[in-house]
Amino acid sequence: MSLKTRILGLAALLIIAAGTASWLAYRALSEDIIERWGQQVAEIQVRYDSARLLQSLEREIGLARQMARSSTLIQWAQSPEDPALENQAIRQMESFRSNFRDNSYFVALRFNGHYYYNNASNDYAGNQFRYVLSPDKPDDAWFFQLIEEGRDFHLNVNPDTELGVTKLWIDVLMRDADNNIVGMVGTGLNLDDFLQDIVDIGQDGITTLFVDYNGAIQLYRDRNYIDFATIIKPEGQKNTVDLLFDDPQDKQQILGMLQMLKQRNGEDGAVESGFVSVDGRKHLAGVAFLPAIGWFEITLLDLNTLIPRSYLWPLVAVFLVSLLVTLVLFHQIIQSRILRPVISLEEAVHRLRDGRFDLPYLAKPDNEIGRLVDHFEKMSHSLQDTTRELEQKVAHRTEELQRLARVDALTGLKNRRGLDEVMNEEIQRAEREQKGFGLLWLDIDHFKAINDSQGHQAGDEILCRVALWLKAAVRPYDHPGRWGGDEFVVLLSPCDAATLEQIACRIRASVEQESQRTGTPVTISVGGYFCQPGEDLDVLLRNADQALYEAKRNGRNRVCIRTGAGEAIHPA
């Protein structure tokens, strides 16, 4: 074998070995660079998208809150039948309309349920009253739910079938001087325009969406995934973020990140990130909590789209050629063209992650790394400007949204915990104002026999019907709830002994009459107690229970009322 052949063979072996080593080194290095860069970019993109959303909403939220504090509107809401006050209020509402971004508003009054609306085209000028809200209409349930929860501020995406519009609604409660809820005001932003401006930014490889506190999708480029009217939907029927992922581990990972951010409550701009699979492609997910509106922002980065591996293939060729020329030259080239810019970029990303914008000098070689550095610098400048504006505005916000549902899953009424809260509040109010209130304890007669003969499903249907009849029979500001099993409790305030008895009889008669129409007649026994100031919860419940026992002992389908502790129970 000639020396030439040996040299050529050795050179070929060296080239093959160098090529194999270079390919393995390339794959490991490129994957690490991309993933580390992606994690940093994900955090930056999440903060950037969050800032853009808050910037778009802050002004509208501020105007809505200012509208809710209008003395003219509050005075009218307390006396909605006064024509002079109504005319003044409409002029006030129209003045706000021109300031809202969408040039639209709504006002809903609690006492009569009247709903007022006007849009950017001023189609309802002189006829702003559109319809009457009803607790019996599913489409109006959002209003009564927010009133019941006492949530001063709320964002929701919901179609209004009466008006024929679908918007991102900003809801703010109106309260009088005594902090009583008298109505609700707000505005709506065109959903399609908002999605285009905030969510569907048109950049390949980046997907942005927003979910509420419970994970229900509120803003997403695919409207089919948006959970409209989420506030009135029971758990299990909402379009939650886990629907976007097929792998159970990815679902659990996303929900786990949401839970961790809830516990941290958005402190220090916390961002959680992790790798997930979407439509069979690996994505890096970045999640941040926005306590100002109670939403989460989720950014999905398709790293293969943002930085395809083909961008780095020329580096492999440079590596091989450099290796054949000289290892020293190769080291210098790699050090100057890749490692140093990447290390500088990594240092800059760490500083930016820590909120420091004093970035070091970043070299910009004439390649993909240089263009990446250039994009990073532009993005950091934009983020710095946005962050500065956001910090100035956030400094003036001190209130956070509070939401905690206390609702029975079967009937939609308050559950025992919710009833405990309102009863304790009413006990304190009664002690403070020295005014009594009423408490009714209801029990479905022979309910066990119904369950035994017809099945538990039929029993559940009867419970739901009784709940509906109960809501219809009490006043809008009363507090009906399910205590447990077939027992219901109603707190009546304001109330006197005569009113307590009247409403108790009305409830009993309503259940008896309405159930006749269903084909499954049922009756209830009602015990009532008129609570005096200074009495605790145990006294209230014990006396109401004794009155209920007396009603059952006297033959059921009766009303028995006790007007004071120690006083005799009398039938009604």
Secondary structure, 3 states (H helix, E strand, C coil): CCHHHHHHHHHHHHHHHHHHHHHHHHHHHHHHHHHHHHHHHHHHHHHHHHHHHHHHHHHHHHHHHHHHCCHHHHHHHHCCCCHHHHHHHHHHHHHHHCCCCCCCEEEEECCCCEEEEECCCCCCCCCCEEEECCCCCHHHHHHHHHHHHCCCEEEEEEEECCCCEEEEEEEEEEECCCCCEEEEEEEEEEHHHHHHHHHCCCCCCEEEEEECCCCEEEECCCHHHCCCCHHHCCCCCCCEHHHHCCCHHHHHHHHHHHHHHHHHCCHHHCEEEEEEEECCEEEEEEEEEECCCCEEEEEEECHHHHCCHHHHHHHHHHHHHHHHHCHHHHHHHHHHHHHHHHHHHHHHHHHHHCCCCCCCCCCCCCCHHHHHHHHHHHHHHHHHHHHHHHHHHHCCCCCCCCCCCCECCCCCCECHHHHHHHHHHHHHHHHHHCCCEEEEEEEECCHHHHHHHHCHHHHHHHHHHHHHHHHHHCCCCCEEEEEECCEEEEEECCCCHHHHHHHHHHHHHHHHHHHHHHCCCCCEEEEEEEECCCCCHHHHHHHHHHHHHHHHHCCCCCEEEECCCCCCCEEC
